[in-house]
Structure formats: structure tokens, C-alpha cells
Amino acid sequence: MVKKAVNLQKKSFRANNVSISLITILIMIFSVVFYCYITDCNVSGSTNFTPYPPSGNTTTDINIENKYIIYTSDVGSSWMFDWGDGSYSDWIVVTDSDDYISQTHTWHTYGDYEVRIKQRNIYMTESTWSNPLIVTVAPPSDVDGDGWKNDIEIAYGKNPEDPYDFPLDTDYDGVPDEDSIDEAYLGDTDDDNDGLSDEIEKTLGSNPKKFGDIVFIVIEKNTYCLVDTNGNSKYDLLYNTLTEIKTKANNEDGVTLLDIDGDGSWDYSYDNGILKVYKESFEIPWLYVIIAIIAIVLIVIFILFKKGIIYLYEEEYTEE
């Protein structure tokens, strides 16, 4: 009976050991599963975490150093750059004092490059690569810095490396006056930017490259243009923009007189932006007055003569 009791104790002890071992194994498995859950790890040794792309230049030229920044507060993590040209940075470790980390890179060939980053955490588990930041490495669009792009200067037959050789732009609106030589670019339709097209100015006789020889005015709810056709800063033509009818204008003592209906008489006066109905000043026609007075005097004399009141001469008679 004693031997059996001892055997039972041994079996019980072995059973307890097995149970403890199983519990220990289950705890370890649970710990690993829980760790993988909170660190988002998988069998391949990478995480599903995808960092944001870095910040930095998206356009640059060859042989220029460019700076790219990663904003992070993940102390102890490491970060790597893929520069898109087959080269990579070393792992950069985030320290306690880091709010961001940065790296510089220089490209030596023109093209578009995909700059990406990835993270490695303190457990040496790597993230996936970030979405790319596209960096375009190309020649500057304006080599000589004259404000005109290289392709426009070339199209107009100008030297893109000479800052004094560029297309003519009378009104400085960024559109050349004429069409390009290769017809890739259309020229400005209003070179002097006075509101009237070059084509109409040429038909009126004004200078399409001179600002100020056209003035818009409104008369009786219709829009007209006062036009200087001879370049003397005096308006000599009135143009109706709706009917396209041209009538006379004339400058007298600094005031422009306008004939809006073409009947030969002045209807309005224009002076420094002030428009008035024209009224001719009354002038005494002295010549006609003098002639009239002479005529009246002659008539009166003739009447008096006929009535015998006055005589031209008096005959004298002698009695014998």
C-alpha cells in the first residue's frame, strides 16, 4: 500500500510539471502574439506601417545639394532614404533631442527621381517604403534671368543665354507683340494695351504700339474712341465702337470738338475728361452790319429825294 501511494505522488508531481510547462508555453505564445499585435509585425520581419514622404525640393538642377527632412519624435528609430538613382542613405537614428532628421543629396543627371523613406524601429523591424516624392532635375527654364523662358526665346529667334536679347513686348504684359517664328506662340492682339486691338488701330491710323493715342468716352449711352491719327497728341477722329462709323474731331484751344452724327457741325466738346454739349458762341457779323447800315442810309436818302425834301442841286432863275 505504501508503494502505491508513492507512485501516485510521483505521477501527480509529473502531471503538475507538464501543466506548468504547458502554461509557460501558452504564456510565451500569447506574449509573442500580443507583441506582434502591438508592433504590427509579420513573419517577413517588416511592418505594415508606411511613413509619409519626406519634405524638400521637388525641382532642382544637376550638381546642386538639396535638403530633405523627416519629422518624427520616435526616439530610437532609424530612417533610410532611397534617392531614386540607385543610391541610399545610411540609417539615421532619432535621438532624444530630435524633432526631425534631415539628409542632403545631389543628382548629376537630368530626369525625374522618386525619393522614398522607410523606418526601422527599436526592435529592428522595418516599415514599408513610403510613397515617393517626385523630384524633377532639369535645366532652369530661364537661363539668362531676363524673365523670358528659354523655349519662348528660342521660338522667337532670340538667344536664351543673353539677358538683353528677348522678344518685343510693348506693354510688358508677358505676351510678345508678334507671333513666334515657328508659330508656336501667338502674339499680343493689343500691343499698347489701350483697349483697342492692333488691327482696328491700323485701320484708324493710330499707332498700335503707342499708349495714350486712344481715349474711350461714352456719349448718349454709346461708346466712342477719340483717336490721334497723326501722332501730335491732338485727337482728330471720333470712332463709334458699335457702328464702326468714323466722324470728325477737331482741337481748338486745347478743347476737342466732336461731330457724332457726321453732319459737319460740332455736337460736343471734350476737355480733360469733361464732356459738354457744344454751344457756338455768338459773334456780331460786323461786315454785314456795316453793309446794312449803308444800305439803310441810301434808302432813306432816296426816299427823301423822291419826296422833294432834299435836293441834289437848286436852279437859280434871273428875271429881266
NUPA-426119 format. One record per residue (C-alpha): residue number from 1; x, y, z. Coordinates in nm, 3 decimals. Each point is the difference from the previous one (the first is absolute). Example, Ala and Ser with C-alpha at 12.3 -4.5 7.8 and 13.67 -1.06 7.14 Angstrom:
2
@num 1; c1 1.230; c2 -0.450; c3 0.780
@num 2; c1 0.137; c2 0.344; c3 -0.066
This chain:
320
@num 1; c1 0.000; c2 0.000; c3 0.000
@num 2; c1 0.282; c2 0.238; c3 0.072
@num 3; c1 0.165; c2 -0.060; c3 -0.338
@num 4; c1 -0.320; c2 0.086; c3 -0.184
@num 5; c1 -0.036; c2 0.326; c3 0.190
@num 6; c1 0.355; c2 0.100; c3 -0.095
@num 7; c1 -0.068; c2 -0.077; c3 -0.363
@num 8; c1 -0.312; c2 0.213; c3 0.007
@num 9; c1 0.198; c2 0.291; c3 0.140
@num 10; c1 0.261; c2 -0.034; c3 -0.274
@num 11; c1 -0.270; c2 -0.007; c3 -0.269
@num 12; c1 -0.167; c2 0.301; c3 0.152
@num 13; c1 0.328; c2 0.187; c3 0.013
@num 14; c1 0.073; c2 -0.081; c3 -0.366
@num 15; c1 -0.348; c2 0.111; c3 -0.097
@num 16; c1 0.053; c2 0.331; c3 0.178
@num 17; c1 0.331; c2 0.052; c3 -0.183
@num 18; c1 -0.167; c2 -0.064; c3 -0.333
@num 19; c1 -0.278; c2 0.245; c3 0.082
@num 20; c1 0.247; c2 0.269; c3 0.103
@num 21; c1 0.196; c2 -0.055; c3 -0.320
@num 22; c1 -0.312; c2 0.027; c3 -0.213
@num 23; c1 -0.109; c2 0.315; c3 0.179
@num 24; c1 0.350; c2 0.147; c3 -0.047
@num 25; c1 -0.006; c2 -0.082; c3 -0.371
@num 26; c1 -0.349; c2 0.149; c3 -0.038
@num 27; c1 0.110; c2 0.318; c3 0.181
@num 28; c1 0.302; c2 0.029; c3 -0.232
@num 29; c1 -0.217; c2 -0.053; c3 -0.308
@num 30; c1 -0.250; c2 0.256; c3 0.128
@num 31; c1 0.282; c2 0.244; c3 0.069
@num 32; c1 0.138; c2 -0.039; c3 -0.351
@num 33; c1 -0.345; c2 0.038; c3 -0.153
@num 34; c1 -0.072; c2 0.305; c3 0.215
@num 35; c1 0.339; c2 0.153; c3 -0.090
@num 36; c1 -0.064; c2 -0.058; c3 -0.368
@num 37; c1 -0.341; c2 0.156; c3 0.038
@num 38; c1 0.125; c2 0.318; c3 0.165
@num 39; c1 0.310; c2 0.029; c3 -0.224
@num 40; c1 -0.186; c2 -0.103; c3 -0.317
@num 41; c1 0.271; c2 -0.251; c3 -0.093
@num 42; c1 -0.017; c2 -0.292; c3 -0.237
@num 43; c1 0.208; c2 -0.301; c3 -0.091
@num 44; c1 0.205; c2 0.182; c3 -0.259
@num 45; c1 0.141; c2 0.240; c3 0.259
@num 46; c1 -0.169; c2 0.316; c3 -0.134
@num 47; c1 -0.300; c2 0.195; c3 0.127
@num 48; c1 -0.307; c2 0.128; c3 -0.175
@num 49; c1 0.089; c2 0.354; c3 0.108
@num 50; c1 0.055; c2 0.232; c3 -0.299
@num 51; c1 0.163; c2 0.334; c3 0.078
@num 52; c1 -0.084; c2 0.325; c3 -0.172
@num 53; c1 0.235; c2 0.118; c3 -0.278
@num 54; c1 0.276; c2 0.241; c3 0.102
@num 55; c1 -0.022; c2 0.379; c3 -0.045
@num 56; c1 0.233; c2 0.187; c3 -0.234
@num 57; c1 0.059; c2 0.135; c3 -0.350
@num 58; c1 -0.202; c2 -0.148; c3 -0.282
@num 59; c1 0.189; c2 0.185; c3 -0.275
@num 60; c1 0.374; c2 0.053; c3 -0.021
@num 61; c1 0.298; c2 0.000; c3 -0.234
@num 62; c1 0.294; c2 -0.239; c3 -0.025
@num 63; c1 0.295; c2 0.037; c3 0.237
@num 64; c1 -0.208; c2 0.191; c3 0.256
@num 65; c1 -0.024; c2 -0.124; c3 0.359
@num 66; c1 -0.361; c2 -0.047; c3 0.112
@num 67; c1 -0.124; c2 -0.047; c3 0.357
@num 68; c1 -0.279; c2 -0.241; c3 0.098
@num 69; c1 -0.163; c2 -0.025; c3 0.343
@num 70; c1 -0.187; c2 -0.266; c3 0.198
@num 71; c1 -0.209; c2 0.127; c3 0.292
@num 72; c1 -0.012; c2 -0.258; c3 0.279
@num 73; c1 0.006; c2 -0.037; c3 0.378
@num 74; c1 0.053; c2 -0.377; c3 -0.001
@num 75; c1 0.314; c2 -0.008; c3 0.216
@num 76; c1 0.230; c2 -0.292; c3 -0.078
@num 77; c1 -0.145; c2 -0.066; c3 -0.344
@num 78; c1 0.219; c2 0.010; c3 -0.310
@num 79; c1 -0.082; c2 0.135; c3 -0.345
@num 80; c1 0.139; c2 -0.060; c3 -0.348
@num 81; c1 -0.035; c2 0.200; c3 -0.326
@num 82; c1 -0.031; c2 -0.153; c3 -0.344
@num 83; c1 0.107; c2 0.275; c3 -0.242
@num 84; c1 -0.146; c2 -0.162; c3 -0.311
@num 85; c1 0.331; c2 -0.007; c3 -0.184
@num 86; c1 0.120; c2 -0.331; c3 0.140
@num 87; c1 0.155; c2 0.148; c3 0.315
@num 88; c1 -0.118; c2 -0.013; c3 0.362
@num 89; c1 0.086; c2 0.187; c3 0.315
@num 90; c1 0.131; c2 -0.168; c3 0.314
@num 91; c1 -0.241; c2 -0.070; c3 0.285
@num 92; c1 -0.055; c2 0.326; c3 0.193
@num 93; c1 -0.083; c2 -0.046; c3 0.368
@num 94; c1 -0.251; c2 0.227; c3 0.176
@num 95; c1 0.140; c2 0.124; c3 0.330
@num 96; c1 -0.176; c2 0.150; c3 0.302
@num 97; c1 0.052; c2 0.356; c3 -0.124
@num 98; c1 -0.121; c2 -0.060; c3 -0.356
@num 99; c1 -0.326; c2 0.148; c3 -0.127
@num 100; c1 0.106; c2 -0.080; c3 -0.354
@num 101; c1 0.288; c2 -0.153; c3 -0.190
@num 102; c1 0.137; c2 0.109; c3 -0.336
@num 103; c1 0.226; c2 -0.111; c3 -0.282
@num 104; c1 0.136; c2 0.168; c3 -0.309
@num 105; c1 0.042; c2 -0.140; c3 -0.348
@num 106; c1 0.136; c2 0.113; c3 -0.337
@num 107; c1 -0.107; c2 -0.138; c3 -0.335
@num 108; c1 0.238; c2 0.008; c3 -0.295
@num 109; c1 -0.237; c2 -0.098; c3 -0.282
@num 110; c1 -0.320; c2 0.165; c3 -0.122
@num 111; c1 -0.323; c2 -0.191; c3 0.054
@num 112; c1 -0.280; c2 -0.073; c3 0.245
@num 113; c1 0.092; c2 -0.181; c3 0.322
@num 114; c1 -0.215; c2 -0.171; c3 0.266
@num 115; c1 0.127; c2 0.085; c3 0.348
@num 116; c1 -0.134; c2 -0.244; c3 0.265
@num 117; c1 0.068; c2 -0.075; c3 0.363
@num 118; c1 -0.052; c2 -0.290; c3 0.239
@num 119; c1 0.027; c2 -0.048; c3 0.375
@num 120; c1 0.165; c2 -0.262; c3 0.217
@num 121; c1 -0.130; c2 -0.013; c3 0.359
@num 122; c1 0.189; c2 -0.086; c3 0.317
@num 123; c1 -0.083; c2 -0.368; c3 -0.054
@num 124; c1 0.181; c2 0.013; c3 -0.338
@num 125; c1 -0.328; c2 -0.042; c3 -0.186
@num 126; c1 -0.020; c2 0.200; c3 -0.322
@num 127; c1 -0.301; c2 0.181; c3 -0.143
@num 128; c1 -0.102; c2 -0.003; c3 -0.362
@num 129; c1 0.133; c2 0.270; c3 -0.229
@num 130; c1 -0.192; c2 0.326; c3 -0.002
@num 131; c1 -0.181; c2 0.135; c3 -0.303
@num 132; c1 0.249; c2 0.182; c3 -0.222
@num 133; c1 0.076; c2 0.371; c3 -0.003
@num 134; c1 0.057; c2 0.074; c3 -0.370
@num 135; c1 0.303; c2 0.221; c3 -0.057
@num 136; c1 0.050; c2 0.147; c3 -0.348
@num 137; c1 0.362; c2 0.075; c3 -0.083
@num 138; c1 0.004; c2 0.225; c3 -0.307
@num 139; c1 0.175; c2 0.307; c3 -0.143
@num 140; c1 -0.141; c2 0.335; c3 0.120
@num 141; c1 -0.283; c2 0.130; c3 -0.219
@num 142; c1 0.164; c2 0.345; c3 -0.024
@num 143; c1 0.376; c2 -0.037; c3 -0.032
@num 144; c1 0.085; c2 0.369; c3 -0.045
@num 145; c1 -0.248; c2 0.124; c3 0.261
@num 146; c1 -0.164; c2 0.256; c3 -0.229
@num 147; c1 -0.353; c2 -0.112; c3 0.089
@num 148; c1 -0.059; c2 -0.190; c3 -0.323
@num 149; c1 -0.002; c2 -0.380; c3 -0.007
@num 150; c1 0.262; c2 -0.170; c3 -0.214
@num 151; c1 -0.250; c2 -0.168; c3 -0.232
@num 152; c1 -0.179; c2 0.331; c3 -0.071
@num 153; c1 0.326; c2 0.178; c3 -0.079
@num 154; c1 0.105; c2 -0.281; c3 -0.233
@num 155; c1 -0.339; c2 0.007; c3 -0.174
@num 156; c1 0.044; c2 0.373; c3 -0.065
@num 157; c1 0.356; c2 -0.043; c3 -0.127
@num 158; c1 0.155; c2 0.158; c3 0.310
@num 159; c1 0.306; c2 -0.112; c3 0.195
@num 160; c1 -0.115; c2 -0.163; c3 0.327
@num 161; c1 0.343; c2 0.063; c3 0.153
@num 162; c1 0.002; c2 0.376; c3 -0.072
@num 163; c1 -0.200; c2 0.206; c3 0.254
@num 164; c1 -0.024; c2 0.289; c3 -0.250
@num 165; c1 -0.142; c2 -0.208; c3 -0.284
@num 166; c1 -0.369; c2 -0.077; c3 0.043
@num 167; c1 -0.333; c2 0.043; c3 -0.187
@num 168; c1 -0.155; c2 0.347; c3 -0.029
@num 169; c1 -0.281; c2 0.052; c3 0.250
@num 170; c1 -0.119; c2 0.360; c3 -0.023
@num 171; c1 -0.246; c2 -0.009; c3 0.291
@num 172; c1 0.210; c2 -0.234; c3 0.220
@num 173; c1 -0.288; c2 -0.242; c3 0.049
@num 174; c1 0.215; c2 -0.311; c3 -0.061
@num 175; c1 -0.141; c2 -0.057; c3 -0.351
@num 176; c1 0.228; c2 0.093; c3 -0.293
@num 177; c1 -0.141; c2 0.244; c3 -0.254
@num 178; c1 0.031; c2 -0.234; c3 -0.298
@num 179; c1 -0.052; c2 -0.371; c3 -0.066
@num 180; c1 0.307; c2 -0.218; c3 0.047
@num 181; c1 0.209; c2 -0.103; c3 -0.300
@num 182; c1 -0.105; c2 -0.361; c3 0.034
@num 183; c1 -0.364; c2 0.106; c3 0.059
@num 184; c1 -0.002; c2 -0.188; c3 0.330
@num 185; c1 -0.092; c2 0.319; c3 0.189
@num 186; c1 -0.261; c2 0.260; c3 -0.095
@num 187; c1 0.087; c2 0.366; c3 0.035
@num 188; c1 -0.184; c2 0.267; c3 0.196
@num 189; c1 -0.312; c2 0.135; c3 -0.174
@num 190; c1 0.026; c2 0.331; c3 0.188
@num 191; c1 0.367; c2 0.095; c3 0.016
@num 192; c1 -0.044; c2 0.327; c3 0.188
@num 193; c1 -0.277; c2 -0.134; c3 0.225
@num 194; c1 -0.225; c2 0.301; c3 -0.064
@num 195; c1 -0.315; c2 -0.208; c3 -0.045
@num 196; c1 -0.015; c2 0.022; c3 -0.379
@num 197; c1 0.139; c2 -0.285; c3 -0.207
@num 198; c1 0.306; c2 0.050; c3 -0.221
@num 199; c1 -0.205; c2 -0.087; c3 -0.308
@num 200; c1 -0.258; c2 0.275; c3 0.065
@num 201; c1 0.268; c2 0.255; c3 0.089
@num 202; c1 0.171; c2 -0.063; c3 -0.333
@num 203; c1 -0.327; c2 0.065; c3 -0.187
@num 204; c1 -0.056; c2 0.321; c3 0.197
@num 205; c1 0.354; c2 0.123; c3 -0.053
@num 206; c1 0.112; c2 0.006; c3 0.365
@num 207; c1 0.319; c2 -0.161; c3 0.129
@num 208; c1 -0.068; c2 -0.352; c3 0.137
@num 209; c1 0.320; c2 0.017; c3 0.204
@num 210; c1 -0.064; c2 0.339; c3 0.162
@num 211; c1 -0.210; c2 0.020; c3 0.315
@num 212; c1 -0.206; c2 0.317; c3 0.038
@num 213; c1 -0.097; c2 0.071; c3 -0.360
@num 214; c1 -0.341; c2 -0.155; c3 0.068
@num 215; c1 -0.256; c2 0.121; c3 0.256
@num 216; c1 -0.333; c2 -0.169; c3 0.067
@num 217; c1 -0.299; c2 0.224; c3 0.071
@num 218; c1 -0.373; c2 -0.066; c3 0.035
@num 219; c1 -0.240; c2 0.230; c3 -0.185
@num 220; c1 -0.375; c2 -0.054; c3 0.013
@num 221; c1 0.054; c2 -0.354; c3 0.135
@num 222; c1 0.227; c2 -0.089; c3 -0.293
@num 223; c1 0.373; c2 -0.068; c3 0.031
@num 224; c1 0.233; c2 0.201; c3 -0.220
@num 225; c1 0.374; c2 0.026; c3 -0.044
@num 226; c1 0.182; c2 0.325; c3 -0.038
@num 227; c1 0.293; c2 -0.073; c3 -0.230
@num 228; c1 0.325; c2 0.182; c3 -0.064
@num 229; c1 0.085; c2 -0.103; c3 -0.356
@num 230; c1 0.301; c2 0.226; c3 -0.060
@num 231; c1 0.196; c2 -0.047; c3 0.320
@num 232; c1 -0.016; c2 0.365; c3 0.115
@num 233; c1 -0.189; c2 -0.080; c3 0.324
@num 234; c1 -0.315; c2 0.165; c3 -0.138
@num 235; c1 -0.312; c2 -0.202; c3 -0.076
@num 236; c1 -0.125; c2 0.039; c3 -0.355
@num 237; c1 -0.235; c2 -0.296; c3 -0.046
@num 238; c1 -0.308; c2 -0.133; c3 0.181
@num 239; c1 -0.069; c2 -0.373; c3 -0.035
@num 240; c1 -0.327; c2 -0.167; c3 0.099
@num 241; c1 0.099; c2 -0.344; c3 0.134
@num 242; c1 -0.350; c2 -0.142; c3 -0.061
@num 243; c1 -0.080; c2 0.127; c3 -0.350
@num 244; c1 0.368; c2 0.040; c3 -0.103
@num 245; c1 -0.090; c2 0.339; c3 -0.148
@num 246; c1 0.280; c2 0.259; c3 -0.008
@num 247; c1 -0.080; c2 0.371; c3 0.034
@num 248; c1 0.200; c2 0.317; c3 0.049
@num 249; c1 0.166; c2 0.138; c3 0.310
@num 250; c1 0.194; c2 0.322; c3 0.022
@num 251; c1 0.218; c2 0.164; c3 0.260
@num 252; c1 -0.058; c2 0.369; c3 0.068
@num 253; c1 0.190; c2 0.172; c3 0.280
@num 254; c1 0.060; c2 -0.332; c3 0.179
@num 255; c1 -0.366; c2 -0.105; c3 -0.020
@num 256; c1 -0.106; c2 -0.283; c3 -0.231
@num 257; c1 -0.320; c2 0.060; c3 -0.194
@num 258; c1 -0.202; c2 -0.305; c3 -0.106
@num 259; c1 -0.238; c2 -0.065; c3 -0.284
@num 260; c1 -0.181; c2 -0.321; c3 0.098
@num 261; c1 -0.250; c2 -0.017; c3 -0.287
@num 262; c1 0.222; c2 0.111; c3 -0.287
@num 263; c1 -0.215; c2 0.299; c3 -0.100
@num 264; c1 0.298; c2 0.236; c3 0.004
@num 265; c1 -0.096; c2 0.187; c3 0.317
@num 266; c1 0.146; c2 -0.046; c3 0.348
@num 267; c1 -0.222; c2 -0.179; c3 0.250
@num 268; c1 0.223; c2 -0.034; c3 0.308
@num 269; c1 0.322; c2 0.132; c3 0.145
@num 270; c1 0.252; c2 -0.212; c3 0.190
@num 271; c1 0.260; c2 0.142; c3 0.234
@num 272; c1 0.210; c2 -0.212; c3 0.241
@num 273; c1 -0.271; c2 -0.256; c3 0.059
@num 274; c1 -0.287; c2 0.251; c3 0.013
@num 275; c1 -0.265; c2 -0.035; c3 -0.271
@num 276; c1 -0.242; c2 0.287; c3 -0.071
@num 277; c1 -0.268; c2 0.076; c3 -0.255
@num 278; c1 0.155; c2 0.241; c3 -0.247
@num 279; c1 -0.153; c2 0.349; c3 -0.036
@num 280; c1 0.146; c2 0.237; c3 -0.252
@num 281; c1 0.085; c2 0.341; c3 0.142
@num 282; c1 -0.186; c2 0.293; c3 -0.160
@num 283; c1 0.216; c2 0.237; c3 -0.205
@num 284; c1 -0.131; c2 0.325; c3 -0.153
@num 285; c1 0.047; c2 -0.006; c3 -0.379
@num 286; c1 0.134; c2 0.352; c3 -0.022
@num 287; c1 0.046; c2 -0.005; c3 -0.376
@num 288; c1 -0.365; c2 -0.077; c3 -0.057
@num 289; c1 -0.103; c2 0.259; c3 0.257
@num 290; c1 0.200; c2 0.272; c3 -0.175
@num 291; c1 -0.137; c2 -0.098; c3 -0.339
@num 292; c1 -0.352; c2 0.004; c3 0.141
@num 293; c1 0.049; c2 0.346; c3 0.153
@num 294; c1 0.132; c2 0.135; c3 -0.330
@num 295; c1 -0.294; c2 -0.153; c3 -0.184
@num 296; c1 -0.250; c2 0.150; c3 0.242
@num 297; c1 0.159; c2 0.346; c3 -0.028
@num 298; c1 -0.016; c2 -0.016; c3 -0.381
@num 299; c1 -0.363; c2 -0.106; c3 0.008
@num 300; c1 -0.094; c2 0.284; c3 0.234
@num 301; c1 0.181; c2 0.251; c3 -0.219
@num 302; c1 -0.176; c2 -0.135; c3 -0.310
@num 303; c1 -0.341; c2 0.031; c3 0.166
@num 304; c1 0.066; c2 0.354; c3 0.117
@num 305; c1 0.119; c2 0.093; c3 -0.345
@num 306; c1 -0.311; c2 -0.137; c3 -0.163
@num 307; c1 -0.221; c2 0.198; c3 0.236
@num 308; c1 0.185; c2 0.315; c3 -0.082
@num 309; c1 0.112; c2 0.050; c3 0.347
@num 310; c1 0.358; c2 0.006; c3 -0.106
@num 311; c1 0.152; c2 0.103; c3 -0.329
@num 312; c1 0.315; c2 -0.084; c3 -0.172
@num 313; c1 0.029; c2 0.359; c3 -0.129
@num 314; c1 -0.217; c2 0.320; c3 -0.028
@num 315; c1 -0.044; c2 0.198; c3 -0.328
@num 316; c1 0.012; c2 0.377; c3 0.017
@num 317; c1 -0.229; c2 0.208; c3 -0.230
@num 318; c1 0.074; c2 0.366; c3 -0.097
@num 319; c1 -0.295; c2 0.231; c3 -0.086
@num 320; c1 0.057; c2 0.259; c3 -0.268
